[in-house]
């Protein structure tokens, strides 16, 4: 990318949780951030956090950001206009897209009881909105000569292995896990299709859990064995700034990626290292075996 134009990132679901953490950490690297969510002001959502607060924190950290209120769940919404607006407000075409916004997970609803409305809402937000938003940014990425697309996935994308099937507080997670598996597969295909354009496409998931306010609404999520939000934010920065010719097509877990790359983990404002979570300090027992390898190993062991 030319030296004259700043990197410009669109981060969805940036009003709270993982999205806010990634937005802050990208901004700390000098990347201009368009923070996107439905919650513009404090109190707009059911959980704490808003775009105004995210942007204020980034500016206080010395970064540059704008808030863009947008409902990605609306099938009629012009998602291409979101990319155009972000580029116009931040002075350069968008070259980084982080798809973090997600639909309600419905872990309490088992397969036979799922509704058509919930199914299509999940596919619209988790899959098509992410696809459409990223595709809308591709022309600008081509113009700039490089780009980075990061889709936030989940360990729930992995299959439920059995029989016997182990008890799980999220039950089969067929809908949420299914859409995340869908986006994982889309990601590797898009990485292939966009490789010659110098555009990296990856997914990233927490190794186990990041105990955000939203995550804590899920049975089984606990603060005492959670990963800090800094680890997934740091891994996101690595995938949004790495060499598109070598760091692409990855279905990555955050801690495993940090250990692989031996990447120092900084606090969200970028100023200090985070104690206890540097690559050499991460407990190897926390690292997750990729689900494709796990499923294959079980199949051949039977």
C-alpha positions as CSV (number, residue, x, y, z in Angstrom):
1,X,0.0,0.0,0.0
2,X,1.2,3.5,-0.7
3,X,2.7,5.5,2.1
4,X,0.3,8.4,1.5
5,X,-2.9,6.5,2.4
6,X,-3.6,5.3,5.9
7,X,-4.9,1.8,6.6
8,X,-8.6,1.9,7.0
9,X,-10.5,-0.8,8.9
10,X,-14.2,-1.6,9.3
11,X,-14.9,-3.5,12.5
12,X,-18.5,-4.8,13.0
13,X,-19.9,-5.4,16.4
14,X,-17.5,-2.8,17.8
15,X,-19.7,-1.3,20.5
16,X,-18.6,-3.9,23.1
17,X,-16.7,-7.1,23.8
18,X,-14.3,-8.7,21.2
19,X,-15.2,-6.2,18.5
20,X,-14.4,-3.2,20.7
21,X,-11.1,-4.8,21.8
22,X,-10.1,-5.5,18.2
23,X,-11.1,-1.9,17.1
24,X,-8.9,-0.5,19.9
25,X,-5.9,-2.6,19.2
26,X,-6.0,-1.9,15.5
27,X,-6.2,1.8,16.2
28,X,-3.2,1.5,18.5
29,X,-1.3,0.3,15.5
30,X,-2.1,3.6,13.6
31,X,-5.0,2.1,11.6
32,X,-8.0,4.3,11.1
33,X,-11.1,2.5,12.3
34,X,-14.8,2.7,11.4
35,X,-16.5,1.2,14.4
36,X,-19.9,-0.4,13.3
37,X,-22.8,-1.5,15.4
38,X,-26.5,-0.9,16.1
39,X,-25.7,0.6,19.5
40,X,-24.6,4.2,18.9
41,X,-25.2,5.7,22.3
42,X,-24.9,4.2,25.8
43,X,-28.1,2.4,26.7
44,X,-29.1,1.6,23.1
45,X,-28.5,-2.1,23.6
46,X,-29.3,-4.7,26.2
47,X,-25.7,-4.9,27.3
48,X,-23.3,-2.1,28.3
49,X,-21.2,-0.5,25.5
50,X,-21.8,1.7,22.5
51,X,-20.0,3.0,19.5
52,X,-19.6,6.5,21.0
53,X,-17.8,5.0,23.9
54,X,-15.6,2.8,21.7
55,X,-14.6,5.8,19.6
56,X,-14.0,8.0,22.6
57,X,-11.7,5.4,24.1
58,X,-9.7,5.1,20.8
59,X,-9.3,8.9,20.6
60,X,-8.2,9.0,24.2
61,X,-5.6,6.4,23.4
62,X,-4.3,8.6,20.6
63,X,-6.0,6.8,17.7
64,X,-8.4,7.8,14.9
65,X,-11.9,6.4,14.6
66,X,-15.5,7.1,13.5
67,X,-18.7,5.6,14.6
68,X,-21.1,4.3,12.0
69,X,-24.5,3.1,13.2
70,X,-25.7,0.3,10.9
71,X,-28.1,-2.7,11.2
72,X,-26.3,-5.6,9.5
73,X,-29.3,-7.8,10.3
74,X,-31.5,-5.9,7.8
75,X,-31.5,-7.7,4.5
76,X,-32.5,-4.5,2.7
77,X,-29.6,-2.5,4.2
78,X,-27.1,-1.3,1.6
79,X,-23.9,-2.8,3.0
80,X,-21.8,-1.5,0.1
81,X,-22.7,2.0,1.2
82,X,-21.2,1.2,4.6
83,X,-17.8,0.5,3.0
84,X,-18.1,3.7,0.9
85,X,-19.0,5.8,3.9
86,X,-16.1,4.4,6.0
87,X,-13.6,5.2,3.2
88,X,-15.0,8.7,2.6
89,X,-15.0,9.6,6.3
90,X,-11.5,8.2,6.9
91,X,-9.9,9.5,3.7
92,X,-8.9,6.2,1.9
93,X,-10.5,3.0,0.6
94,X,-11.1,0.4,3.2
95,X,-8.4,-2.3,3.2
96,X,-9.3,-4.2,6.4
97,X,-12.6,-5.7,7.2
98,X,-13.3,-7.5,10.5
99,X,-16.6,-9.3,10.5
100,X,-17.3,-9.7,14.2
101,X,-21.1,-9.0,14.5
102,X,-23.2,-12.2,15.1
103,X,-26.8,-13.2,15.4
104,X,-28.4,-14.5,18.6
105,X,-26.9,-18.0,19.3
106,X,-30.1,-19.9,20.5
107,X,-28.0,-22.5,22.3
108,X,-31.1,-23.4,24.3
109,X,-33.0,-24.4,21.3
110,X,-32.3,-28.0,20.0
111,X,-32.3,-29.0,16.4
112,X,-35.9,-30.2,16.1
113,X,-37.3,-27.0,17.7
114,X,-35.4,-24.3,15.7
115,X,-37.6,-21.8,13.9
116,X,-37.3,-20.7,10.3
117,X,-36.9,-17.1,11.5
118,X,-34.0,-17.8,13.8
119,X,-32.3,-19.9,11.0
120,X,-32.5,-17.2,8.4
121,X,-31.5,-14.4,10.9
122,X,-28.4,-16.4,11.7
123,X,-27.5,-17.0,8.1
124,X,-28.2,-13.4,7.1
125,X,-25.9,-11.9,9.8
126,X,-23.2,-14.6,10.4
127,X,-22.8,-15.6,6.8
128,X,-24.3,-13.3,4.1
129,X,-23.7,-10.0,5.8
130,X,-20.0,-10.9,6.4
131,X,-19.7,-12.1,2.7
132,X,-21.4,-9.0,1.3
133,X,-19.4,-6.5,3.4
134,X,-16.1,-8.1,2.6
135,X,-16.9,-8.4,-1.1
136,X,-17.9,-4.7,-1.2
137,X,-14.4,-3.8,0.1
138,X,-12.5,-5.9,-2.5
139,X,-12.5,-3.3,-5.3
140,X,-10.8,-0.8,-2.9
141,X,-8.4,-3.4,-1.7
142,X,-7.4,-4.1,-5.3
143,X,-7.0,-0.4,-5.9
144,X,-4.7,-0.2,-2.9
145,X,-2.7,-3.3,-3.9
146,X,-3.5,-5.3,-0.7
147,X,-6.2,-6.2,1.7
148,X,-7.2,-8.2,4.8
149,X,-10.5,-9.8,5.6
150,X,-10.9,-11.4,9.0
151,X,-14.1,-13.3,10.0
152,X,-14.5,-14.0,13.7
153,X,-15.5,-17.6,14.1
154,X,-15.9,-20.0,17.0
155,X,-14.8,-23.3,18.3
156,X,-18.5,-24.2,18.0
157,X,-17.8,-24.7,14.3
158,X,-16.2,-28.0,15.1
159,X,-18.4,-31.1,14.9
160,X,-19.9,-32.8,17.9
161,X,-17.9,-36.0,18.0
162,X,-19.6,-39.3,19.0
163,X,-21.2,-41.5,19.9
164,X,-20.9,-41.4,22.8
165,X,-21.6,-37.6,22.9
166,X,-20.2,-35.7,25.8
167,X,-22.6,-33.4,27.7
168,X,-22.3,-29.8,26.5
169,X,-24.0,-26.7,28.1
170,X,-24.6,-25.4,24.5
171,X,-26.3,-28.6,23.4
172,X,-25.7,-29.4,19.7
173,X,-25.2,-25.7,18.8
174,X,-26.4,-26.8,15.3
175,X,-27.4,-23.4,14.1
176,X,-24.7,-21.2,15.5
177,X,-22.0,-23.8,15.0
178,X,-23.3,-24.5,11.5
179,X,-23.0,-20.9,10.4
180,X,-19.5,-20.6,11.8
181,X,-18.5,-23.7,10.0
182,X,-20.0,-22.2,6.9
183,X,-18.0,-19.0,7.3
184,X,-14.8,-21.1,7.9
185,X,-15.3,-22.9,4.6
186,X,-16.2,-19.6,2.8
187,X,-13.0,-18.1,4.1
188,X,-10.7,-20.7,2.7
189,X,-12.4,-20.5,-0.7
190,X,-12.2,-16.7,-0.7
191,X,-8.5,-16.9,0.3
192,X,-7.9,-18.9,-2.9
193,X,-10.1,-16.7,-5.1
194,X,-8.4,-13.5,-3.8
195,X,-4.8,-14.7,-3.5
196,X,-3.6,-13.2,-6.8
197,X,-5.1,-9.9,-5.6
198,X,-2.8,-9.9,-2.6
199,X,-5.8,-10.1,-0.2
200,X,-5.6,-12.2,2.9
201,X,-8.8,-13.9,4.1
202,X,-8.8,-15.7,7.5
203,X,-11.0,-16.7,10.4
204,X,-10.1,-16.3,14.0
205,X,-11.8,-17.9,17.1
206,X,-11.1,-17.7,20.8
207,X,-9.2,-20.9,21.9
208,X,-11.9,-21.5,24.5
209,X,-13.7,-18.4,25.7
210,X,-13.4,-14.7,26.3
211,X,-15.7,-13.8,29.2
212,X,-17.3,-10.7,27.7
213,X,-20.7,-9.6,29.0
214,X,-22.4,-11.3,26.1
215,X,-20.4,-14.5,26.5
216,X,-21.3,-14.7,30.2
217,X,-24.9,-15.1,29.2
218,X,-24.0,-18.6,27.9
219,X,-24.1,-21.5,30.4
220,X,-20.7,-22.8,31.2
221,X,-18.7,-19.6,30.4
222,X,-16.7,-18.5,33.5
223,X,-14.4,-15.6,34.2
224,X,-11.9,-17.8,36.2
225,X,-10.6,-19.7,33.1
226,X,-11.3,-17.1,30.5
227,X,-8.7,-15.7,28.1
228,X,-8.2,-11.9,28.3
229,X,-9.7,-9.9,25.4
230,X,-6.1,-8.7,24.6
231,X,-5.1,-12.1,23.3
232,X,-7.8,-12.3,20.6
233,X,-7.2,-8.6,19.7
234,X,-3.5,-9.2,19.3
235,X,-4.1,-12.3,17.1
236,X,-6.6,-10.2,15.0
237,X,-3.9,-7.5,14.4
238,X,-1.5,-10.2,13.3
239,X,-4.0,-11.5,10.7
240,X,-5.0,-8.0,9.6
241,X,-1.4,-6.8,9.0
242,X,0.5,-10.0,8.0
243,X,1.9,-10.8,4.6
244,X,-1.2,-11.7,2.4
245,X,1.0,-14.1,0.5
246,X,1.8,-16.3,3.5
247,X,-0.7,-15.6,6.2
248,X,-4.0,-16.4,4.5
249,X,-6.6,-19.2,4.3
250,X,-6.2,-19.9,8.0
251,X,-8.9,-21.2,10.4
252,X,-7.0,-20.0,13.4
253,X,-7.4,-20.1,17.2
254,X,-6.0,-17.0,19.0
255,X,-3.6,-18.5,21.5
256,X,-2.2,-21.1,19.1
257,X,-1.6,-18.4,16.5
258,X,0.2,-16.2,19.0
259,X,2.5,-19.1,20.0
260,X,3.1,-20.1,16.4
261,X,4.0,-16.5,15.4
262,X,5.8,-15.8,18.8
263,X,3.9,-12.5,18.7
264,X,4.1,-10.3,21.8
265,X,0.7,-9.5,23.3
266,X,0.1,-5.9,24.1
267,X,-2.6,-4.1,26.1
268,X,-5.3,-2.7,23.9
269,X,-3.8,0.8,23.8
270,X,-0.6,-0.8,22.5
271,X,1.7,0.8,25.1
272,X,2.7,-2.2,27.3
273,X,3.0,-5.9,27.2
274,X,0.3,-7.9,28.9
275,X,1.8,-9.9,31.9
276,X,1.1,-13.6,32.0
277,X,-0.1,-14.0,28.4
278,X,3.1,-13.7,26.3
279,X,3.7,-16.6,23.9
280,X,6.2,-18.3,26.2
281,X,3.8,-17.9,29.2
282,X,0.7,-19.5,27.5
283,X,-0.1,-22.9,29.1
284,X,0.2,-25.5,26.2
285,X,-2.7,-27.4,27.7
286,X,-4.9,-24.4,26.7
287,X,-4.2,-24.9,23.0
288,X,-6.9,-26.5,21.0
289,X,-6.4,-29.1,18.3
290,X,-8.0,-27.8,15.0
291,X,-11.4,-29.4,14.6
292,X,-10.6,-30.8,11.1
293,X,-7.6,-32.7,12.6
294,X,-9.6,-33.8,15.6
295,X,-12.5,-35.2,13.5
296,X,-10.0,-37.0,11.2
297,X,-8.1,-38.5,14.0
298,X,-11.2,-39.9,15.6
299,X,-12.5,-41.3,12.3
300,X,-9.2,-43.2,11.7
301,X,-9.1,-44.5,15.3
302,X,-12.5,-46.2,15.1
